[in-house]
């Protein structure tokens, strides 16, 4: 799944993507940027 990396300022394929639930109950996906190692986040079902 692709997500925007704030540090690289580009869309990249998320590494170690895992589904999570935000505090308000909405689904999201959290992972790591394969290029710089920054945490990536995408709202919505995976």
N, C-alpha and C positions, 0 to 999 in steps of 0.2 A: 504494500500500500504506500502511496506517495504522500508526503507531507512537506510543508514549507519549513526550511531550516533558517532560523533567524540569524544565526552567525554566518552561514555561507550565503545567505540571501538568494537561495534557489530552491526549487522543488527537487526533492531527492527521495529515493526508495528507502523506507524506514527499515532499520535493522532491529531485531528482537521486538517486533510489534506485539503488543498484548492488549486485549480489550479491558477497559476499566469503566467504572460508573462514577460520574462526577457527583459533587455534593448535592446538586439539585435533582439528581436521578437520571440525567441524560447520559446516553452511552457515548464513549469516546475511545480513541486508540492512542496508546503511548508507546514510544520507541526511542531509538537512538540514531543519530545521524552517522552513517558509515564513514563519512569523510572527516568530520571534526570531533565526533563524540558527544555533541550537545544533545540534550533531551528534546525530542520532537513530540508534538501533540496534534491530534486531529479530532475534531468533534464530529460525531455521527457513527452509525453502526458500521462495523468492519465487514 
